[in-house]
């Protein structure tokens, strides 16, 4: 038996390494590069990273548009970096929290032409590590595994050996146990992805009949709303309201997916909140950070439903995208059941933005 890490295990290592400030070696289409997260890289490592080759900062088109940088690569821009670039200047470039206080940046001369797939993969890796969606990229000569071994780094090829993207790896059941709740008797099921990502949970209320459409909700984790009772969103009331409806209906299934902040993580969600305090709405804040409106992947929910033997659902949601995603994954949605709860004076603008810009039916 070989103890060599699988592609999914290397992905888990790469995410962890990025988060603690270590570079990783990424191989895309036969090209290898050192990739690091500018958000957390230490100043001495940054100097070493910039001291050789042609280092580039890859940013999403949203961040580029905020900084008035021309975008030649569709969904991203590549900015060549000077070897003397200071950590503080780099931080100001990638973190929008100081944009209004320090609006003068540049001039910028983004790269034009050439292949940007390596840089695109590096941004995707940073996102999956719940970091800001930017990446330091420096192409290097040689084979990825050899380069990584020379420096004691993790190497990663974003495509699994079979050619299937790693983000489609299935979840596996870990354990389930009875859980009495205020909403009624139920069971808590734990599911784990094989790539080192966060666990996801299925909360089963009663004993829903798998032979009939199961009353189901895909609920994305919201620490501020679900736990702290935040009034900036409607997540907590939706969580409790969905469980109550399932209890009243005699059974149901709530999938609690660890995709905080529409998939950007709690730290980035708080960055978005700080931008909202400056007057930007929830979508504008995500864009200024460099993210899409919504970075969640509801295929995870479809995979869990399949593992639990559920093929047909009545979906508790105000978001038509969830219906489309489940349907596209082979889960039949016989009915969209509205869940309009939790409106208050402090989240009225947020809900209006979700309706106007994200298509929620509120």
Secondary structure, DSSP 8 states (H G I E B T S, - for coil): ------HHHHHHHHHHHHHTT--EEEEETTEEEEEE-TTT--HHHHHHHHTSS--EEEEEHHHHHHTT----SSSEEEEE--TT--HHHHHHHH-GGGTTTS-------B--SS--HHHHHHHHHHHHTTS-SEEEEEEESS-HHHHHHHHT--EEESB-TTS-BGGG--EEEEEEEEEEETTEEEEEEEEEETTS---EEEEEEE---TTS-EEEEEEE--IIIIIT--SSSSHHHHHHHHHHHHHHHTEEEEEEE--HHHHT-HHHHHHHHHHHTTT--HHHHHHHHT--S----THHHHHHHHHTT--EEEEE-SBHHHHHHHHHTT-EEEEEE-------TTTHHHHHHHHHHH-B--
